Amino acid sequence: MKKHLRHLYKQILAVRGKGSWHSEQPQYREYLLTRKSQKLDILQIGVFRGAFTIWLIENILVNNKESFLEDVDTWKGSLEHEQMDTNFIDVEVEYDKRVKQHNQVHKNKTTSDNFFLTNSKKYDFIYIDGDHSRDQVTKDANNALHSCRVGGIIAFDDYDWMPEWQSKDRPKDAIDLFIEANQSRIKVLHKESQVWIQVIS
């Protein structure tokens, strides 16, 4: 089982590690690239090697020098990474090399809980791809809603991730319950392998 999961992860990372992957997805084109000339404050929960960070730099931040990205990660991994035999020292070094020249990006080496505890800023786009456990996704979703501007977008990655795992270890139930509990405050824009919602009140 572990061998199979490691192979699966490598396949996923190989595809999503390519800079063009995000641009090929309709949700990125319709709801993010259309706003690239605007000043955008962006928050990313779960960064790993920084593939999405680089895409944001090259496709969003470059178009408005006042736009800014906060990256939040522990660079220690969580349950899902136990299946990958990942050396997080190497992962963090690779991220650092990728972003060290970009002053529109701020690295926060901490948990998302600790970040939100002291954060008072509001964001235009929040991307949640951190700890995939149901409880943590629930906390990240609620904290993101509090920290997102009206009109802003919250995107969840891996909605349909690992359906064979227990529900407590994957994001789907947390995302579904979050949407149900906040129907008056949010609008679902996209729901496939990712879920994108807009904050409307």
C-alpha positions as CSV (number, residue, x, y, z in Angstrom):
1,M,0.0,0.0,0.0
2,K,2.7,2.5,1.0
3,K,4.6,1.7,-2.3
4,H,1.5,2.4,-4.3
5,L,0.8,5.7,-2.5
6,R,4.4,6.9,-2.9
7,H,4.1,6.2,-6.7
8,L,0.7,8.0,-6.8
9,Y,2.1,11.1,-5.0
10,K,5.1,11.2,-7.3
11,Q,2.7,11.2,-10.3
12,I,0.6,14.0,-8.8
13,L,3.6,16.1,-7.9
14,A,5.2,15.7,-11.3
15,V,2.0,17.1,-13.0
16,R,1.3,19.9,-10.5
17,G,5.0,20.8,-10.3
18,K,4.9,22.1,-13.9
19,G,4.3,25.8,-14.0
20,S,1.6,25.5,-16.7
21,W,-0.7,23.2,-14.7
22,H,-2.5,26.1,-13.0
23,S,-3.0,28.1,-16.2
24,E,-4.6,25.2,-17.8
25,Q,-7.4,24.9,-15.2
26,P,-10.5,27.0,-15.9
27,Q,-10.9,28.2,-12.3
28,Y,-7.5,29.9,-12.3
29,R,-8.2,31.5,-15.7
30,E,-11.6,32.7,-14.8
31,Y,-11.3,33.8,-11.2
32,L,-7.6,34.6,-10.7
33,L,-5.9,35.5,-14.0
34,T,-8.7,38.0,-14.8
35,R,-7.7,40.0,-11.7
36,K,-3.9,39.9,-12.2
37,S,-3.6,43.7,-12.9
38,Q,-5.2,44.5,-9.5
39,K,-3.4,44.8,-6.2
40,L,-4.0,41.5,-4.6
41,D,-3.1,40.3,-1.1
42,I,-2.8,36.5,-1.2
43,L,-2.4,33.9,1.5
44,Q,-1.3,30.3,0.8
45,I,-1.7,27.7,3.5
46,G,0.6,24.7,2.7
47,V,3.5,25.5,0.4
48,F,5.7,22.5,0.0
49,R,8.4,23.1,-2.7
50,G,6.7,26.3,-3.8
51,A,5.3,25.3,-7.3
52,F,2.2,27.4,-6.8
53,T,4.2,30.2,-5.3
54,I,6.3,30.4,-8.5
55,W,3.2,30.4,-10.6
56,L,1.7,33.2,-8.6
57,I,4.9,35.2,-8.9
58,E,5.1,34.7,-12.6
59,N,1.4,35.2,-13.4
60,I,0.0,37.4,-10.7
61,L,2.5,39.3,-8.7
62,V,4.5,40.4,-11.7
63,N,1.6,42.4,-13.0
64,N,1.2,44.6,-9.9
65,K,4.2,45.3,-7.8
66,E,1.9,46.2,-4.8
67,S,0.5,42.7,-4.8
68,F,1.8,40.5,-1.9
69,L,1.9,36.8,-1.0
70,E,2.1,35.3,2.5
71,D,3.3,31.7,2.4
72,V,2.6,29.6,5.5
73,D,4.0,26.1,6.1
74,T,5.8,24.2,8.9
75,W,8.0,22.3,6.4
76,K,7.6,19.3,8.7
77,G,4.8,17.6,6.8
78,S,1.6,15.9,8.1
79,L,-0.1,12.5,7.9
80,E,-0.2,12.3,4.1
81,H,3.5,13.0,3.8
82,E,4.3,9.9,5.8
83,Q,3.5,7.9,2.7
84,M,6.1,9.8,0.6
85,D,9.4,9.3,2.4
86,T,9.9,13.1,2.0
87,N,13.0,14.8,3.3
88,F,11.5,18.2,4.4
89,I,14.9,19.7,4.9
90,D,15.5,19.4,1.2
91,V,11.9,20.5,0.4
92,E,12.4,23.7,2.4
93,V,15.8,24.4,0.9
94,E,14.3,24.0,-2.6
95,Y,11.5,26.5,-1.7
96,D,14.0,29.0,-0.3
97,K,16.1,28.9,-3.4
98,R,13.0,29.5,-5.5
99,V,11.7,32.5,-3.7
100,K,14.7,34.2,-2.1
101,Q,14.9,36.9,-4.8
102,H,11.2,37.8,-4.7
103,N,10.4,40.6,-2.2
104,Q,6.7,40.3,-2.8
105,V,6.7,36.9,-1.0
106,H,6.9,36.5,2.8
107,K,7.7,33.1,4.2
108,N,6.0,32.2,7.5
109,K,7.5,29.0,9.0
110,T,4.7,28.2,11.5
111,T,1.4,26.4,11.8
112,S,-1.6,27.9,10.2
113,D,-3.2,28.1,13.6
114,N,-0.4,30.2,14.9
115,F,-0.4,32.4,11.8
116,F,-4.1,33.2,12.1
117,L,-3.8,33.8,15.8
118,T,-1.8,36.9,15.2
119,N,-3.0,37.9,11.8
120,S,-5.2,41.0,11.4
121,K,-4.9,41.4,7.6
122,K,-7.6,40.7,5.1
123,Y,-6.9,38.9,1.8
124,D,-8.3,38.8,-1.7
125,F,-7.3,35.2,-2.4
126,I,-6.6,32.4,0.1
127,Y,-5.4,29.0,-1.0
128,I,-5.8,26.1,1.4
129,D,-3.6,23.1,0.8
130,G,-2.0,22.3,4.2
131,D,-2.7,19.5,6.6
132,H,-5.5,17.5,4.9
133,S,-7.1,16.2,8.1
134,R,-10.8,17.0,8.5
135,D,-10.3,18.9,11.8
136,Q,-7.5,21.0,10.4
137,V,-9.2,21.8,7.2
138,T,-12.2,22.9,9.2
139,K,-10.1,25.3,11.3
140,D,-8.3,26.6,8.2
141,A,-11.6,27.2,6.4
142,N,-13.2,29.1,9.3
143,N,-10.0,31.2,9.8
144,A,-9.8,31.9,6.1
145,L,-13.4,33.1,6.0
146,H,-12.6,35.5,8.9
147,S,-9.5,36.7,7.0
148,C,-11.0,37.1,3.5
149,R,-12.4,40.3,2.1
150,V,-15.9,40.5,0.8
151,G,-15.6,39.7,-2.9
152,G,-12.5,37.6,-2.2
153,I,-12.0,34.0,-3.0
154,I,-11.0,31.0,-0.9
155,A,-9.8,27.9,-2.8
156,F,-9.5,24.4,-1.4
157,D,-7.2,21.9,-3.0
158,D,-7.7,18.1,-3.0
159,Y,-11.5,18.0,-2.4
160,D,-11.7,14.4,-3.7
161,W,-8.3,13.3,-2.4
162,M,-7.8,9.7,-1.1
163,P,-11.5,8.6,-1.0
164,E,-10.4,5.2,0.4
165,W,-9.0,6.9,3.6
166,Q,-11.1,7.5,6.6
167,S,-13.1,10.8,6.5
168,K,-11.3,12.2,9.4
169,D,-8.0,12.1,7.4
170,R,-9.2,13.9,4.3
171,P,-10.7,17.3,3.4
172,K,-14.0,16.5,1.7
173,D,-16.3,16.3,4.7
174,A,-14.8,19.4,6.2
175,I,-15.3,21.4,3.0
176,D,-18.9,20.2,2.6
177,L,-19.8,21.1,6.1
178,F,-18.1,24.5,5.8
179,I,-20.1,25.3,2.7
180,E,-23.4,24.1,4.3
181,A,-22.8,26.2,7.4
182,N,-22.0,29.4,5.5
183,Q,-24.5,29.4,2.7
184,S,-25.5,33.0,3.4
185,R,-21.9,34.2,3.3
186,I,-20.4,32.4,0.4
187,K,-21.0,31.5,-3.2
188,V,-19.6,28.3,-4.7
189,L,-17.7,29.1,-8.0
190,H,-16.1,25.8,-8.8
191,K,-16.4,22.3,-7.4
192,E,-14.4,19.4,-8.8
193,S,-11.0,18.2,-7.5
194,Q,-10.7,21.7,-6.1
195,V,-13.4,23.9,-4.5
196,W,-13.4,27.7,-5.0
197,I,-15.8,29.9,-3.1
198,Q,-16.4,33.6,-3.1
199,V,-17.1,35.5,0.1
200,I,-20.3,37.6,-0.5
201,S,-21.1,39.0,2.9
